Amino acid sequence: MRYKIQEIKPLDDTAIGNIIKKVGEEYGAIGDGFGPPDAEVNAMSQHYADENASRYFIATIKGNIVGGCGIAAFNGSNDVCELRKLFLLPENRGLGLGKKLTEDCLKYAQHKGYTKCYLDTLKSMQSAISLYEKLGFKHLDKSLAGTIHNGCDVWMLKAL
């Protein structure tokens, strides 16, 4: 199946926001401490901009948004970035989209001079964890200080 990866635009905000909330609900990521309720979810294009050394990519199939993933500074750091909000609709998993989105985010992070990439997720998201491991992320015993997603139970870091 052919897909396209592109930088988010304001007209994509509602669709990706709905996907993030729907998939978050699927995995029980509801309420404070999880990514889907973050204020940025309703206006992703406004929160991920090159001037902030951040970017959010969306994946489309036949013109329909099916998922996305972003990268941004972790807690204001110039060295550590965070892989954020990798969410794909269930019917579009297993196509290589998560890998491509993550790789594009990591390339962007390297281009912006980040030296490490952090992420937090849930044990229930096994396919995502497997992907992160294959891409070189290593498990941490606890979250990095300053994370806002204290509901997550898996923390990983990758040298860029």
N, CA, C and O atoms as a GROMACS GRO file, in nm:
protein
  640
    1MET      N    1   0.085  -0.118   0.000
    1MET     CA    2   0.000   0.000   0.000
    1MET      C    3   0.090   0.124   0.000
    1MET      O    4   0.184   0.133   0.079
    2ARG      N    5   0.062   0.217  -0.085
    2ARG     CA    6   0.142   0.339  -0.098
    2ARG      C    7   0.098   0.441   0.006
    2ARG      O    8  -0.021   0.463   0.027
    3TYR      N    9   0.196   0.502   0.068
    3TYR     CA   10   0.168   0.607   0.166
    3TYR      C   11   0.259   0.726   0.140
    3TYR      O   12   0.356   0.717   0.066
    4LYS      N   13   0.225   0.836   0.204
    4LYS     CA   14   0.304   0.959   0.190
    4LYS      C   15   0.329   1.014   0.330
    4LYS      O   16   0.239   1.016   0.414
    5ILE      N   17   0.451   1.058   0.355
    5ILE     CA   18   0.487   1.122   0.482
    5ILE      C   19   0.513   1.269   0.451
    5ILE      O   20   0.587   1.302   0.358
    6GLN      N   21   0.453   1.356   0.530
    6GLN     CA   22   0.473   1.500   0.508
    6GLN      C   23   0.462   1.574   0.640
    6GLN      O   24   0.409   1.523   0.738
    7GLU      N   25   0.513   1.696   0.640
    7GLU     CA   26   0.505   1.781   0.757
    7GLU      C   27   0.359   1.823   0.778
    7GLU      O   28   0.287   1.849   0.682
    8ILE      N   29   0.319   1.831   0.904
    8ILE     CA   30   0.181   1.868   0.936
    8ILE      C   31   0.152   2.012   0.893
    8ILE      O   32   0.240   2.099   0.896
    9LYS      N   33   0.028   2.034   0.853
    9LYS     CA   34  -0.022   2.168   0.819
    9LYS      C   35  -0.143   2.196   0.907
    9LYS      O   36  -0.204   2.102   0.959
   10PRO      N   37  -0.179   2.323   0.924
   10PRO     CA   38  -0.295   2.354   1.010
   10PRO      C   39  -0.422   2.278   0.973
   10PRO      O   40  -0.500   2.242   1.062
   11LEU      N   41  -0.445   2.255   0.845
   11LEU     CA   42  -0.569   2.185   0.807
   11LEU      C   43  -0.569   2.038   0.848
   11LEU      O   44  -0.672   1.972   0.840
   12ASP      N   45  -0.453   1.986   0.893
   12ASP     CA   46  -0.443   1.847   0.938
   12ASP      C   47  -0.469   1.831   1.087
   12ASP      O   48  -0.483   1.719   1.136
   13ASP      N   49  -0.477   1.942   1.160
   13ASP     CA   50  -0.484   1.937   1.306
   13ASP      C   51  -0.600   1.855   1.360
   13ASP      O   52  -0.582   1.772   1.450
   14THR      N   53  -0.718   1.875   1.307
   14THR     CA   54  -0.835   1.804   1.360
   14THR      C   55  -0.824   1.655   1.338
   14THR      O   56  -0.850   1.576   1.429
   15ALA      N   57  -0.784   1.615   1.218
   15ALA     CA   58  -0.776   1.472   1.187
   15ALA      C   59  -0.672   1.401   1.274
   15ALA      O   60  -0.700   1.295   1.329
   16ILE      N   61  -0.551   1.459   1.286
   16ILE     CA   62  -0.449   1.391   1.366
   16ILE      C   63  -0.484   1.397   1.514
   16ILE      O   64  -0.455   1.303   1.589
   17GLY      N   65  -0.545   1.505   1.558
   17GLY     CA   66  -0.590   1.513   1.697
   17GLY      C   67  -0.689   1.403   1.730
   17GLY      O   68  -0.681   1.342   1.837
   18ASN      N   69  -0.781   1.377   1.639
   18ASN     CA   70  -0.879   1.270   1.660
   18ASN      C   71  -0.812   1.133   1.663
   18ASN      O   72  -0.851   1.047   1.742
   19ILE      N   73  -0.712   1.112   1.577
   19ILE     CA   74  -0.641   0.984   1.576
   19ILE      C   75  -0.566   0.964   1.707
   19ILE      O   76  -0.571   0.856   1.765
   20ILE      N   77  -0.497   1.067   1.753
   20ILE     CA   78  -0.422   1.057   1.879
   20ILE      C   79  -0.515   1.022   1.994
   20ILE      O   80  -0.483   0.936   2.077
   21LYS      N   81  -0.630   1.086   2.000
   21LYS     CA   82  -0.726   1.058   2.108
   21LYS      C   83  -0.785   0.918   2.096
   21LYS      O   84  -0.798   0.847   2.196
   22LYS      N   85  -0.820   0.877   1.975
   22LYS     CA   86  -0.880   0.745   1.953
   22LYS      C   87  -0.783   0.633   1.988
   22LYS      O   88  -0.819   0.538   2.058
   23VAL      N   89  -0.659   0.643   1.940
   23VAL     CA   90  -0.560   0.539   1.968
   23VAL      C   91  -0.519   0.542   2.115
   23VAL      O   92  -0.497   0.437   2.176
   24GLY      N   93  -0.509   0.661   2.172
   24GLY     CA   94  -0.480   0.671   2.315
   24GLY      C   95  -0.584   0.599   2.399
   24GLY      O   96  -0.552   0.528   2.494
   25GLU      N   97  -0.709   0.618   2.362
   25GLU     CA   98  -0.819   0.551   2.432
   25GLU      C   99  -0.808   0.400   2.417
   25GLU      O  100  -0.833   0.326   2.513
   26GLU      N  101  -0.770   0.353   2.299
   26GLU     CA  102  -0.753   0.210   2.272
   26GLU      C  103  -0.654   0.147   2.371
   26GLU      O  104  -0.670   0.032   2.412
   27TYR      N  105  -0.551   0.224   2.409
   27TYR     CA  106  -0.447   0.172   2.498
   27TYR      C  107  -0.462   0.221   2.642
   27TYR      O  108  -0.373   0.198   2.724
   28GLY      N  109  -0.570   0.287   2.673
   28GLY     CA  110  -0.595   0.330   2.810
   28GLY      C  111  -0.518   0.455   2.851
   28GLY      O  112  -0.505   0.484   2.970
   29ALA      N  113  -0.466   0.528   2.754
   29ALA     CA  114  -0.390   0.651   2.782
   29ALA      C  115  -0.487   0.769   2.791
   29ALA      O  116  -0.492   0.855   2.704
   30ILE      N  117  -0.563   0.769   2.900
   30ILE     CA  118  -0.668   0.869   2.919
   30ILE      C  119  -0.640   0.945   3.048
   30ILE      O  120  -0.606   0.885   3.150
   31GLY      N  121  -0.653   1.076   3.042
   31GLY     CA  122  -0.636   1.159   3.161
   31GLY      C  123  -0.494   1.210   3.178
   31GLY      O  124  -0.407   1.185   3.094
   32ASP      N  125  -0.472   1.281   3.287
   32ASP     CA  126  -0.342   1.341   3.314
   32ASP      C  127  -0.234   1.235   3.320
   32ASP      O  128  -0.257   1.122   3.365
   33GLY      N  129  -0.115   1.272   3.274
   33GLY     CA  130  -0.002   1.180   3.276
   33GLY      C  131   0.020   1.106   3.146
   33GLY      O  132   0.114   1.027   3.136
   34PHE      N  133  -0.064   1.131   3.046
   34PHE     CA  134  -0.053   1.065   2.917
   34PHE      C  135  -0.054   1.169   2.806
   34PHE      O  136  -0.102   1.281   2.826
   35GLY      N  137  -0.002   1.134   2.689
   35GLY     CA  138   0.008   1.227   2.577
   35GLY      C  139  -0.122   1.271   2.513
   35GLY      O  140  -0.136   1.389   2.482
   36PRO      N  141  -0.220   1.181   2.491
   36PRO     CA  142  -0.340   1.223   2.420
   36PRO      C  143  -0.417   1.341   2.481
   36PRO      O  144  -0.476   1.418   2.405
   37PRO      N  145  -0.419   1.360   2.612
   37PRO     CA  146  -0.491   1.476   2.666
   37PRO      C  147  -0.411   1.608   2.662
   37PRO      O  148  -0.465   1.712   2.699
   38ASP      N  149  -0.284   1.605   2.618
   38ASP     CA  150  -0.204   1.727   2.614
   38ASP      C  151  -0.275   1.835   2.533
   38ASP      O  152  -0.343   1.806   2.434
   39ALA      N  153  -0.260   1.959   2.576
   39ALA     CA  154  -0.325   2.073   2.508
   39ALA      C  155  -0.283   2.082   2.361
   39ALA      O  156  -0.363   2.124   2.277
   40GLU      N  157  -0.159   2.045   2.329
   40GLU     CA  158  -0.111   2.056   2.192
   40GLU      C  159  -0.185   1.968   2.092
   40GLU      O  160  -0.182   1.994   1.972
   41VAL      N  161  -0.252   1.865   2.140
   41VAL     CA  162  -0.317   1.768   2.052
   41VAL      C  163  -0.422   1.833   1.961
   41VAL      O  164  -0.445   1.786   1.849
   42ASN      N  165  -0.484   1.938   2.007
   42ASN     CA  166  -0.587   2.004   1.926
   42ASN      C  167  -0.531   2.101   1.823
   42ASN      O  168  -0.606   2.152   1.740
   43ALA      N  169  -0.400   2.128   1.828
   43ALA     CA  170  -0.337   2.222   1.733
   43ALA      C  171  -0.191   2.184   1.712
   43ALA      O  172  -0.100   2.263   1.736
   44MET      N  173  -0.170   2.062   1.668
   44MET     CA  174  -0.034   2.010   1.655
   44MET      C  175   0.054   2.098   1.565
   44MET      O  176   0.171   2.117   1.595
   45SER      N  177   0.001   2.149   1.457
   45SER     CA  178   0.082   2.228   1.364
   45SER      C  179   0.136   2.355   1.430
   45SER      O  180   0.241   2.405   1.389
   46GLN      N  181   0.067   2.407   1.529
   46GLN     CA  182   0.112   2.528   1.597
   46GLN      C  183   0.224   2.499   1.697
   46GLN      O  184   0.302   2.588   1.731
   47HIS      N  185   0.232   2.375   1.744
   47HIS     CA  186   0.328   2.339   1.848
   47HIS      C  187   0.456   2.277   1.793
   47HIS      O  188   0.556   2.267   1.865
   48TYR      N  189   0.454   2.236   1.668
   48TYR     CA  190   0.570   2.173   1.607
   48TYR      C  191   0.613   2.258   1.488
   48TYR      O  192   0.557   2.246   1.379
   49ALA      N  193   0.713   2.343   1.510
   49ALA     CA  194   0.760   2.433   1.406
   49ALA      C  195   0.911   2.434   1.404
   49ALA      O  196   0.976   2.419   1.508
   50ASP      N  197   0.968   2.450   1.288
   50ASP     CA  198   1.112   2.446   1.271
   50ASP      C  199   1.184   2.548   1.359
   50ASP      O  200   1.292   2.520   1.411
   51GLU      N  201   1.124   2.665   1.376
   51GLU     CA  202   1.191   2.766   1.460
   51GLU      C  203   1.201   2.722   1.606
   51GLU      O  204   1.281   2.778   1.681
   52ASN      N  205   1.124   2.624   1.645
   52ASN     CA  206   1.132   2.566   1.780
   52ASN      C  207   1.214   2.437   1.780
   52ASN      O  208   1.216   2.364   1.880
   53ALA      N  209   1.281   2.408   1.669
   53ALA     CA  210   1.356   2.283   1.652
   53ALA      C  211   1.267   2.162   1.679
   53ALA      O  212   1.308   2.066   1.744
   54SER      N  213   1.145   2.170   1.627
   54SER     CA  214   1.051   2.060   1.641
   54SER      C  215   0.974   2.041   1.510
   54SER      O  216   0.962   2.133   1.430
   55ARG      N  217   0.924   1.920   1.493
   55ARG     CA  218   0.850   1.890   1.371
   55ARG      C  219   0.755   1.775   1.399
   55ARG      O  220   0.786   1.684   1.477
   56TYR      N  221   0.639   1.779   1.334
   56TYR     CA  222   0.544   1.668   1.342
   56TYR      C  223   0.514   1.625   1.199
   56TYR      O  224   0.479   1.707   1.114
   57PHE      N  225   0.528   1.496   1.176
   57PHE     CA  226   0.501   1.438   1.044
   57PHE      C  227   0.371   1.360   1.048
   57PHE      O  228   0.340   1.295   1.147
   58ILE      N  229   0.297   1.366   0.939
   58ILE     CA  230   0.177   1.284   0.927
   58ILE      C  231   0.195   1.186   0.812
   58ILE      O  232   0.270   1.211   0.717
   59ALA      N  233   0.127   1.074   0.823
   59ALA     CA  234   0.124   0.973   0.718
   59ALA      C  235  -0.015   0.974   0.656
   59ALA      O  236  -0.116   0.976   0.726
   60THR      N  237  -0.018   0.972   0.523
   60THR     CA  238  -0.146   0.967   0.453
   60THR      C  239  -0.147   0.848   0.357
   60THR      O  240  -0.045   0.809   0.301
   61ILE      N  241  -0.263   0.792   0.341
   61ILE     CA  242  -0.288   0.688   0.242
   61ILE      C  243  -0.410   0.733   0.162
   61ILE      O  244  -0.516   0.758   0.219
   62LYS      N  245  -0.393   0.744   0.031
   62LYS     CA  246  -0.500   0.791  -0.059
   62LYS      C  247  -0.557   0.925  -0.010
   62LYS      O  248  -0.678   0.949  -0.018
   63GLY      N  249  -0.468   1.010   0.041
   63GLY     CA  250  -0.509   1.143   0.085
   63GLY      C  251  -0.568   1.151   0.225
   63GLY      O  252  -0.597   1.260   0.273
   64ASN      N  253  -0.587   1.037   0.291
   64ASN     CA  254  -0.643   1.035   0.426
   64ASN      C  255  -0.533   1.020   0.530
   64ASN      O  256  -0.444   0.936   0.516
   65ILE      N  257  -0.539   1.102   0.634
   65ILE     CA  258  -0.441   1.094   0.742
   65ILE      C  259  -0.467   0.967   0.822
   65ILE      O  260  -0.580   0.942   0.866
   66VAL      N  261  -0.361   0.887   0.841
   66VAL     CA  262  -0.375   0.760   0.913
   66VAL      C  263  -0.287   0.753   1.037
   66VAL      O  264  -0.294   0.657   1.113
   67GLY      N  265  -0.204   0.857   1.058
   67GLY     CA  266  -0.119   0.858   1.176
   67GLY      C  267  -0.015   0.967   1.169
   67GLY      O  268  -0.011   1.046   1.074
   68GLY      N  269   0.070   0.970   1.272
   68GLY     CA  270   0.174   1.072   1.276
   68GLY      C  271   0.272   1.048   1.388
   68GLY      O  272   0.254   0.959   1.472
   69CYS      N  273   0.378   1.130   1.389
   69CYS     CA  274   0.482   1.122   1.490
   69CYS      C  275   0.558   1.254   1.491
   69CYS      O  276   0.574   1.317   1.386
   70GLY      N  277   0.604   1.295   1.610
   70GLY     CA  278   0.675   1.422   1.620
   70GLY      C  279   0.804   1.413   1.699
   70GLY      O  280   0.833   1.314   1.767
   71ILE      N  281   0.880   1.521   1.688
   71ILE     CA  282   1.005   1.534   1.762
   71ILE      C  283   1.013   1.678   1.813
   71ILE      O  284   0.980   1.772   1.742
   72ALA      N  285   1.058   1.693   1.936
   72ALA     CA  286   1.072   1.826   1.996
   72ALA      C  287   1.173   1.819   2.109
   72ALA      O  288   1.206   1.711   2.157
   73ALA      N  289   1.221   1.935   2.151
   73ALA     CA  290   1.314   1.940   2.262
   73ALA      C  291   1.249   1.878   2.386
   73ALA      O  292   1.130   1.897   2.411
   74PHE      N  293   1.329   1.804   2.461
   74PHE     CA  294   1.279   1.749   2.588
   74PHE      C  295   1.302   1.852   2.697
   74PHE      O  296   1.416   1.886   2.727
   75ASN      N  297   1.195   1.900   2.755
   75ASN     CA  298   1.201   1.989   2.871
   75ASN      C  299   1.295   2.108   2.848
   75ASN      O  300   1.368   2.148   2.939
   76GLY      N  301   1.292   2.163   2.726
   76GLY     CA  302   1.372   2.280   2.694
   76GLY      C  303   1.519   2.254   2.664
   76GLY      O  304   1.596   2.348   2.647
   77SER      N  305   1.559   2.128   2.658
   77SER     CA  306   1.699   2.092   2.634
   77SER      C  307   1.742   2.125   2.492
   77SER      O  308   1.661   2.120   2.398
   78ASN      N  309   1.869   2.159   2.475
   78ASN     CA  310   1.927   2.177   2.343
   78ASN      C  311   1.991   2.048   2.292
   78ASN      O  312   2.020   2.036   2.173
   79ASP      N  313   2.012   1.952   2.382
   79ASP     CA  314   2.081   1.827   2.347
   79ASP      C  315   1.988   1.707   2.338
   79ASP      O  316   2.009   1.617   2.256
   80VAL      N  317   1.885   1.706   2.421
   80VAL     CA  318   1.796   1.590   2.427
   80VAL      C  319   1.661   1.627   2.367
   80VAL      O  320   1.598   1.725   2.407
   81CYS      N  321   1.619   1.546   2.271
   81CYS     CA  322   1.486   1.566   2.214
   81CYS      C  323   1.396   1.452   2.261
   81CYS      O  324   1.442   1.356   2.324
   82GLU      N  325   1.270   1.464   2.230
   82GLU     CA  326   1.173   1.361   2.268
   82GLU      C  327   1.094   1.320   2.145
   82GLU      O  328   1.043   1.405   2.072
   83LEU      N  329   1.083   1.190   2.125
   83LEU     CA  330   0.994   1.137   2.021
   83LEU      C  331   0.854   1.141   2.079
   83LEU      O  332   0.829   1.086   2.186
   84ARG      N  333   0.763   1.205   2.010
   84ARG     CA  334   0.631   1.230   2.067
   84ARG      C  335   0.517   1.182   1.976
   84ARG      O  336   0.520   1.197   1.854
   85LYS      N  337   0.420   1.126   2.041
   85LYS     CA  338   0.290   1.099   1.982
   85LYS      C  339   0.295   1.024   1.849
   85LYS      O  340   0.244   1.069   1.747
   86LEU      N  341   0.360   0.906   1.854
   86LEU     CA  342   0.354   0.814   1.741
   86LEU      C  343   0.225   0.735   1.755
   86LEU      O  344   0.214   0.647   1.840
   87PHE      N  345   0.128   0.769   1.674
   87PHE     CA  346  -0.003   0.703   1.677
   87PHE      C  347  -0.046   0.670   1.536
   87PHE      O  348  -0.041   0.755   1.447
   88LEU      N  349  -0.090   0.546   1.516
   88LEU     CA  350  -0.141   0.500   1.387
   88LEU      C  351  -0.275   0.432   1.407
   88LEU      O  352  -0.296   0.362   1.506
   89LEU      N  353  -0.365   0.453   1.313
   89LEU     CA  354  -0.494   0.383   1.318
   89LEU      C  355  -0.469   0.233   1.309
   89LEU      O  356  -0.378   0.190   1.238
   90PRO      N  357  -0.549   0.152   1.378
   90PRO     CA  358  -0.526   0.007   1.381
   90PRO      C  359  -0.516  -0.057   1.242
   90PRO      O  360  -0.432  -0.144   1.220
   91GLU      N  361  -0.600  -0.015   1.150
   91GLU     CA  362  -0.602  -0.076   1.017
   91GLU      C  363  -0.480  -0.039   0.932
   91GLU      O  364  -0.462  -0.093   0.823
   92ASN      N  365  -0.398   0.052   0.981
   92ASN     CA  366  -0.280   0.094   0.905
   92ASN      C  367  -0.149   0.059   0.974
   92ASN      O  368  -0.044   0.112   0.940
   93ARG      N  369  -0.155  -0.029   1.070
   93ARG     CA  370  -0.034  -0.076   1.138
   93ARG      C  371   0.024  -0.194   1.060
   93ARG      O  372  -0.047  -0.263   0.987
   94GLY      N  373   0.154  -0.215   1.076
   94GLY     CA  374   0.219  -0.327   1.007
   94GLY      C  375   0.259  -0.297   0.864
   94GLY      O  376   0.300  -0.387   0.791
   95LEU      N  377   0.249  -0.171   0.822
   95LEU     CA  378   0.283  -0.132   0.686
   95LEU      C  379   0.420  -0.064   0.677
   95LEU      O  380   0.463  -0.026   0.568
   96GLY      N  381   0.486  -0.047   0.790
   96GLY     CA  382   0.614   0.022   0.793
   96GLY      C  383   0.602   0.172   0.819
   96GLY      O  384   0.702   0.244   0.818
   97LEU      N  385   0.480   0.218   0.842
   97LEU     CA  386   0.459   0.361   0.865
   97LEU      C  387   0.524   0.409   0.994
   97LEU      O  388   0.586   0.516   0.995
   98GLY      N  389   0.511   0.334   1.101
   98GLY     CA  390   0.570   0.373   1.228
   98GLY      C  391   0.721   0.385   1.218
   98GLY      O  392   0.780   0.479   1.272
   99LYS      N  393   0.783   0.290   1.149
   99LYS     CA  394   0.927   0.294   1.130
   99LYS      C  395   0.968   0.416   1.048
   99LYS      O  396   1.061   0.487   1.086
  100LYS      N  397   0.899   0.440   0.938
  100LYS     CA  398   0.932   0.554   0.852
  100LYS      C  399   0.912   0.686   0.924
  100LYS      O  400   0.996   0.776   0.914
  101LEU      N  401   0.801   0.700   0.997
  101LEU     CA  402   0.776   0.823   1.072
  101LEU      C  403   0.886   0.845   1.177
  101LEU      O  404   0.937   0.956   1.192
  102THR      N  405   0.921   0.740   1.249
  102THR     CA  406   1.024   0.751   1.353
  102THR      C  407   1.159   0.785   1.292
  102THR      O  408   1.230   0.872   1.343
  103GLU      N  409   1.194   0.718   1.184
  103GLU     CA  410   1.322   0.747   1.118
  103GLU      C  411   1.327   0.891   1.069
  103GLU      O  412   1.430   0.957   1.083
  104ASP      N  413   1.219   0.941   1.013
  104ASP     CA  414   1.216   1.080   0.967
  104ASP      C  415   1.233   1.176   1.085
  104ASP      O  416   1.303   1.277   1.073
  105CYS      N  417   1.171   1.145   1.198
  105CYS     CA  418   1.186   1.228   1.318
  105CYS      C  419   1.330   1.226   1.367
  105CYS      O  420   1.384   1.330   1.404
  106LEU      N  421   1.394   1.110   1.368
  106LEU     CA  422   1.531   1.098   1.416
  106LEU      C  423   1.629   1.170   1.323
  106LEU      O  424   1.725   1.232   1.369
  107LYS      N  425   1.606   1.163   1.193
  107LYS     CA  426   1.690   1.236   1.098
  107LYS      C  427   1.677   1.386   1.122
  107LYS      O  428   1.776   1.459   1.121
  108TYR      N  429   1.556   1.432   1.142
  108TYR     CA  430   1.534   1.573   1.170
  108TYR      C  431   1.607   1.613   1.298
  108TYR      O  432   1.671   1.718   1.303
  109ALA      N  433   1.597   1.530   1.402
  109ALA     CA  434   1.662   1.558   1.530
  109ALA      C  435   1.814   1.570   1.513
  109ALA      O  436   1.875   1.661   1.569
  110GLN      N  437   1.872   1.480   1.437
  110GLN     CA  438   2.017   1.487   1.412
  110GLN      C  439   2.052   1.616   1.339
  110GLN      O  440   2.151   1.682   1.372
  111HIS      N  441   1.972   1.651   1.240
  111HIS     CA  442   1.993   1.774   1.164
  111HIS      C  443   1.989   1.897   1.254
  111HIS      O  444   2.060   1.994   1.230
  112LYS      N  445   1.906   1.893   1.357
  112LYS     CA  446   1.892   2.005   1.450
  112LYS      C  447   1.996   2.002   1.562
  112LYS      O  448   1.998   2.091   1.647
  113GLY      N  449   2.083   1.901   1.564
  113GLY     CA  450   2.192   1.898   1.660
  113GLY      C  451   2.164   1.827   1.791
  113GLY      O  452   2.245   1.832   1.882
  114TYR      N  453   2.049   1.761   1.801
  114TYR     CA  454   2.023   1.684   1.922
  114TYR      C  455   2.119   1.566   1.927
  114TYR      O  456   2.156   1.511   1.823
  115THR      N  457   2.161   1.527   2.047
  115THR     CA  458   2.254   1.415   2.062
  115THR      C  459   2.190   1.290   2.124
  115THR      O  460   2.246   1.181   2.116
  116LYS      N  461   2.073   1.307   2.184
  116LYS     CA  462   1.999   1.195   2.242
  116LYS      C  463   1.850   1.214   2.216
  116LYS      O  464   1.801   1.326   2.205
  117CYS      N  465   1.780   1.102   2.208
  117CYS     CA  466   1.635   1.106   2.191
  117CYS      C  467   1.569   1.020   2.299
  117CYS      O  468   1.602   0.903   2.315
  118TYR      N  469   1.478   1.079   2.372
  118TYR     CA  470   1.404   1.014   2.481
  118TYR      C  471   1.262   0.985   2.433
  118TYR      O  472   1.210   1.054   2.345
  119LEU      N  473   1.202   0.884   2.490
  119LEU     CA  474   1.060   0.861   2.470
  119LEU      C  475   1.003   0.791   2.592
  119LEU      O  476   1.074   0.724   2.666
  120ASP      N  477   0.874   0.808   2.611
  120ASP     CA  478   0.803   0.729   2.711
  120ASP      C  479   0.678   0.673   2.647
  120ASP      O  480   0.618   0.735   2.559
  121THR      N  481   0.639   0.555   2.691
  121THR     CA  482   0.525   0.486   2.632
  121THR      C  483   0.464   0.392   2.736
  121THR      O  484   0.494   0.402   2.855
  122LEU      N  485   0.380   0.304   2.691
  122LEU     CA  486   0.311   0.209   2.778
  122LEU      C  487   0.350   0.066   2.745
  122LEU      O  488   0.370   0.032   2.628
  123LYS      N  489   0.361  -0.019   2.848
  123LYS     CA  490   0.392  -0.161   2.827
  123LYS      C  491   0.294  -0.226   2.731
  123LYS      O  492   0.330  -0.320   2.660
  124SER      N  493   0.170  -0.179   2.729
  124SER     CA  494   0.068  -0.237   2.642
  124SER      C  495   0.095  -0.210   2.494
  124SER      O  496   0.037  -0.276   2.408
  125MET      N  497   0.181  -0.116   2.463
  125MET     CA  498   0.212  -0.081   2.324
  125MET      C  499   0.333  -0.163   2.277
  125MET      O  500   0.437  -0.106   2.241
  126GLN      N  501   0.320  -0.294   2.278
  126GLN     CA  502   0.431  -0.385   2.249
  126GLN      C  503   0.489  -0.369   2.109
  126GLN      O  504   0.611  -0.378   2.093
  127SER      N  505   0.406  -0.346   2.010
  127SER     CA  506   0.460  -0.332   1.874
  127SER      C  507   0.546  -0.206   1.863
  127SER      O  508   0.647  -0.206   1.793
  128ALA      N  509   0.506  -0.100   1.931
  128ALA     CA  510   0.584   0.024   1.930
  128ALA      C  511   0.717   0.001   2.003
  128ALA      O  512   0.822   0.045   1.955
  129ILE      N  513   0.712  -0.065   2.117
  129ILE     CA  514   0.835  -0.092   2.194
  129ILE      C  515   0.932  -0.175   2.110
  129ILE      O  516   1.052  -0.149   2.109
  130SER      N  517   0.880  -0.275   2.042
  130SER     CA  518   0.963  -0.359   1.955
  130SER      C  519   1.028  -0.275   1.846
  130SER      O  520   1.147  -0.292   1.816
  131LEU      N  521   0.953  -0.185   1.786
  131LEU     CA  522   1.007  -0.096   1.685
  131LEU      C  523   1.120  -0.010   1.743
  131LEU      O  524   1.227   0.001   1.683
  132TYR      N  525   1.095   0.049   1.859
  132TYR     CA  526   1.196   0.135   1.921
  132TYR      C  527   1.324   0.057   1.951
  132TYR      O  528   1.434   0.108   1.931
  133GLU      N  529   1.310  -0.065   1.999
  133GLU     CA  530   1.426  -0.148   2.028
  133GLU      C  531   1.506  -0.175   1.900
  133GLU      O  532   1.629  -0.166   1.900
  134LYS      N  533   1.436  -0.207   1.791
  134LYS     CA  534   1.503  -0.233   1.663
  134LYS      C  535   1.575  -0.110   1.611
  134LYS      O  536   1.675  -0.121   1.540
  135LEU      N  537   1.526   0.007   1.646
  135LEU     CA  538   1.587   0.132   1.600
  135LEU      C  539   1.697   0.181   1.695
  135LEU      O  540   1.753   0.289   1.674
  136GLY      N  541   1.728   0.102   1.798
  136GLY     CA  542   1.841   0.133   1.884
  136GLY      C  543   1.810   0.203   2.015
  136GLY      O  544   1.901   0.243   2.087
  137PHE      N  545   1.683   0.217   2.049
  137PHE     CA  546   1.647   0.275   2.179
  137PHE      C  547   1.676   0.173   2.288
  137PHE      O  548   1.652   0.054   2.270
  138LYS      N  549   1.729   0.221   2.400
  138LYS     CA  550   1.760   0.136   2.515
  138LYS      C  551   1.665   0.170   2.629
  138LYS      O  552   1.628   0.286   2.649
  139HIS      N  553   1.624   0.068   2.704
  139HIS     CA  554   1.533   0.087   2.816
  139HIS      C  555   1.602   0.160   2.932
  139HIS      O  556   1.720   0.137   2.960
  140LEU      N  557   1.528   0.244   2.998
  140LEU     CA  558   1.572   0.313   3.119
  140LEU      C  559   1.495   0.257   3.238
  140LEU      O  560   1.385   0.203   3.221
  141ASP      N  561   1.550   0.268   3.358
  141ASP     CA  562   1.483   0.221   3.479
  141ASP      C  563   1.374   0.316   3.525
  141ASP      O  564   1.282   0.276   3.597
  142LYS      N  565   1.383   0.442   3.483
  142LYS     CA  566   1.283   0.541   3.523
  142LYS      C  567   1.280   0.651   3.418
  142LYS      O  568   1.366   0.657   3.330
  143SER      N  569   1.181   0.736   3.427
  143SER     CA  570   1.168   0.846   3.332
  143SER      C  571   1.279   0.949   3.356
  143SER      O  572   1.336   0.956   3.465
  144LEU      N  573   1.307   1.027   3.254
  144LEU     CA  574   1.400   1.138   3.272
  144LEU      C  575   1.330   1.244   3.357
  144LEU      O  576   1.209   1.263   3.347
  145ALA      N  577   1.406   1.312   3.439
  145ALA     CA  578   1.351   1.419   3.523
  145ALA      C  579   1.290   1.525   3.433
  145ALA      O  580   1.352   1.571   3.337
  146GLY      N  581   1.169   1.564   3.465
  146GLY     CA  582   1.102   1.668   3.388
  146GLY      C  583   0.995   1.618   3.293
  146GLY      O  584   0.928   1.698   3.228
  147THR      N  585   0.978   1.487   3.284
  147THR     CA  586   0.873   1.437   3.195
  147THR      C  587   0.736   1.479   3.248
  147THR      O  588   0.714   1.484   3.369
  148ILE      N  589   0.646   1.507   3.156
  148ILE     CA  590   0.509   1.543   3.197
  148ILE      C  591   0.415   1.423   3.186
  148ILE      O  592   0.299   1.432   3.226
  149HIS      N  593   0.466   1.312   3.134
  149HIS     CA  594   0.381   1.194   3.114
  149HIS      C  595   0.410   1.089   3.221
  149HIS      O  596   0.464   0.982   3.192
  150ASN      N  597   0.372   1.121   3.344
  150ASN     CA  598   0.402   1.030   3.456
  150ASN      C  599   0.311   0.908   3.460
  150ASN      O  600   0.326   0.823   3.549
  151GLY      N  601   0.218   0.896   3.367
  151GLY     CA  602   0.134   0.776   3.359
  151GLY      C  603   0.199   0.666   3.277
  151GLY      O  604   0.152   0.552   3.278
  152CYS      N  605   0.306   0.698   3.207
  152CYS     CA  606   0.374   0.599   3.124
  152CYS      C  607   0.459   0.506   3.211
  152CYS      O  608   0.503   0.544   3.320
  153ASP      N  609   0.481   0.385   3.163
  153ASP     CA  610   0.556   0.286   3.241
  153ASP      C  611   0.674   0.224   3.166
  153ASP      O  612   0.732   0.126   3.212
  154VAL      N  613   0.708   0.281   3.050
  154VAL     CA  614   0.825   0.240   2.973
  154VAL      C  615   0.897   0.367   2.930
  154VAL      O  616   0.836   0.460   2.877
  155TRP      N  617   1.030   0.370   2.954
  155TRP     CA  618   1.110   0.487   2.921
  155TRP      C  619   1.232   0.438   2.843
  155TRP      O  620   1.296   0.339   2.880
  156MET      N  621   1.264   0.510   2.736
  156MET     CA  622   1.374   0.466   2.649
  156MET      C  623   1.456   0.586   2.604
  156MET      O  624   1.407   0.699   2.601
  157LEU      N  625   1.582   0.559   2.568
  157LEU     CA  626   1.674   0.664   2.524
  157LEU      C  627   1.761   0.608   2.413
  157LEU      O  628   1.800   0.492   2.415
  158LYS      N  629   1.792   0.693   2.316
  158LYS     CA  630   1.877   0.655   2.205
  158LYS      C  631   1.981   0.764   2.181
  158LYS      O  632   1.947   0.882   2.179
  159ALA      N  633   2.107   0.726   2.164
  159ALA     CA  634   2.212   0.819   2.123
  159ALA      C  635   2.195   0.844   1.974
  159ALA      O  636   2.176   0.751   1.896
  160LEU      N  637   2.204   0.970   1.936
  160LEU     CA  638   2.189   1.005   1.793
  160LEU      C  639   2.324   1.026   1.727
  160LEU      O  640   2.331   1.057   1.608
   0.00000   0.00000   0.00000
